[in-house]
Amino acid sequence: MLPLAIARLSLWLSPIIKLLPEKLAIKIYSSARTYFMQQLYKYKAPPVTINKYNIKILWGLAFRLPLMNSAGMFKNGEGYDLVANQGAGAYIGGTSTYNPREGNTRLGIHHPFISLAKSHISLNYLGLPNLGDIQLSKFTVNKQDGCPVGWSLMRSPDYTSGIAMEKLIESLWLYHDNPTIDFLEINESCPNLTSLKSDSIDNSLDTLENRLLYIGQNFLSKRKRHLPVILKLSNDLEQSLIPKILDVLFLTKFDGINLGNTSTNYAKVKLANLTQRKLFNYFVQNFGGGIGGNCLKKTSLNLCSIAVNYAKSNNPGYEFHVIRSGGVSSIEDIIESENAGISLNQWYTGYFENYIKHGDALYASIFNFYKEKNPY
Ligand SMILES: Cc1cc2nc3c(=O)[nH]c(=O)nc-3n(C[C@H](O)[C@H](O)[C@H](O)COP(=O)(O)O)c2cc1C
């Protein structure tokens, strides 16, 4: 079955599924997501024409649009041809870890996920399933002009912190030595792993600082080719920490920051619809996991704007970019980002919402519509 038909059928059936007991509804959603993604990976999208905008050159790489997928969509390196044919401005694979991981199963539900389409929210507790860096770092594709390849990786939660960092450095070198990879993103923000919570950014800047210094000493300062490296943090990041974090990123020569990942600020989400609220509450009480979607729109814009302004007034002396992820779903979001000086946008929840509406023309529908005003 074509992925678009599956996505539209799921949306059509979702009011009925949501009336089922919460656990059953989440089980159906999670299995449907897995099936849909398998079909999407296999699907051969025809090339879609996107009107030419001013290609952005960031770190010497050409991005034909300022919008691309965010990490976690193509965990095992699937989907480059798909998004490149759809017209994406870049591709990112991962997030991967040094060791292969099965991901989470809880209450008999494998890779728990739910999408609350009416509220434009997704919730996931996938737990970083991936085939591991030894295999994934051999990733190769036929690259299209203007669609560079990024890779997201993180320290594995399956090792003690010292070993996890050593393995992360090993992984960084594996991707460094693969010429297909144009840039790397280090994920420091995944909410799906309780073992990371105690030393996550929210609780201890010192620990994060030490990790960044370690990456700086053992990888960033020793790179043998031009390979930009970005740090991805959570949308739950305290605004007041941004200057301190950027100072460390400048010191260690990170090339950018992505703000950011899903949120675990469950109390902030207000859902008027009773059925959606019940499902949401059941999910966060039984799985936890991360929230993506519209509720992150303002947060990601604010955090990124603060980062842009700090980078402008404290010029690091080399090319440093701010990337926005969280609630991006429309041309208005892209324009707001552009006006705020944000270099690039990533979407996850918004990608699927637009895919259901526009199919393979999802990038074209956003950017071609704006051709006359041509803000880029
Ligand atoms: C199902 C799912 C899986 C995700 N997996 C990852 C991941 O592996 N690595 C990562 O950095 N972010 C991951 N994310 C977070 C997204 O990349 C993105 O930062 C977040 O969802 C906010 O963007 P959005 O509002 O467009 O969804 C995942 C999100 C979802 C919904």
The ligand as an SDF file (V2000), in Angstrom:
LIG
                    3D

 31 33  0  0  0  0  0  0  0  0999 V2000
    8.8440    9.6870   16.5990 C   0  0  0  0  0  0  0  0  0  0  0  0
    9.9360   10.6750   16.8980 C   0  0  0  0  0  0  0  0  0  0  0  0
   11.2560   10.2270   16.9910 C   0  0  0  0  0  0  0  0  0  0  0  0
   12.2870   11.1300   17.2540 C   0  0  0  0  0  0  0  0  0  0  0  0
   13.5780   10.6920   17.3240 N   0  0  0  0  0  0  0  0  0  0  0  0
   14.5820   11.5880   17.4990 C   0  0  0  0  0  0  0  0  0  0  0  0
   15.9310   11.1760   17.4730 C   0  0  0  0  0  0  0  0  0  0  0  0
   16.2440    9.9950   17.2980 O   0  0  0  0  0  0  0  0  0  0  0  0
   16.8900   12.1190   17.6450 N   0  0  0  0  0  0  0  0  0  0  0  0
   16.5990   13.4530   17.8250 C   0  0  0  0  0  0  0  0  0  0  0  0
   17.5230   14.2720   17.9540 O   0  0  0  0  0  0  0  0  0  0  0  0
   15.3310   13.8650   17.8450 N   0  0  0  0  0  0  0  0  0  0  0  0
   14.3230   12.9740   17.6750 C   0  0  0  0  0  0  0  0  0  0  0  0
   13.0350   13.4030   17.6740 N   0  0  0  0  0  0  0  0  0  0  0  0
   12.7730   14.8380   17.8790 C   0  0  0  0  0  0  0  0  0  0  0  0
   12.6480   15.5740   16.5430 C   0  0  0  0  0  0  0  0  0  0  0  0
   13.8150   15.4710   15.7760 O   0  0  0  0  0  0  0  0  0  0  0  0
   12.3110   17.0460   16.7680 C   0  0  0  0  0  0  0  0  0  0  0  0
   13.4360   17.6970   17.3260 O   0  0  0  0  0  0  0  0  0  0  0  0
   11.1200   17.2560   17.6850 C   0  0  0  0  0  0  0  0  0  0  0  0
   10.0900   16.3440   17.3780 O   0  0  0  0  0  0  0  0  0  0  0  0
   10.5710   18.6740   17.5460 C   0  0  0  0  0  0  0  0  0  0  0  0
   10.2020   18.9300   16.2160 O   0  0  0  0  0  0  0  0  0  0  0  0
    8.6820   18.8790   15.6990 P   0  0  0  0  0  0  0  0  0  0  0  0
    7.9130   19.8310   16.5630 O   0  0  0  0  0  0  0  0  0  0  0  0
    8.7770   19.2960   14.2710 O   0  0  0  0  0  0  0  0  0  0  0  0
    8.2220   17.4750   15.8740 O   0  0  0  0  0  0  0  0  0  0  0  0
   11.9850   12.5130   17.4320 C   0  0  0  0  0  0  0  0  0  0  0  0
   10.6600   12.9460   17.3360 C   0  0  0  0  0  0  0  0  0  0  0  0
    9.6410   12.0540   17.0730 C   0  0  0  0  0  0  0  0  0  0  0  0
    8.2240   12.5710   16.9670 C   0  0  0  0  0  0  0  0  0  0  0  0
  1  2  1  0
  2  3  1  0
  2 30  2  0
  3  4  2  0
  4  5  1  0
  4 28  1  0
  5  6  2  0
  6  7  1  0
  6 13  1  0
  7  8  2  0
  7  9  1  0
  9 10  1  0
 10 11  2  0
 10 12  1  0
 12 13  2  0
 13 14  1  0
 14 15  1  0
 14 28  1  0
 15 16  1  0
 16 17  1  0
 16 18  1  0
 18 19  1  0
 18 20  1  0
 20 21  1  0
 20 22  1  0
 22 23  1  0
 23 24  1  0
 24 25  2  0
 24 26  1  0
 24 27  1  0
 28 29  2  0
 29 30  1  0
 30 31  1  0
M  END
$$$$
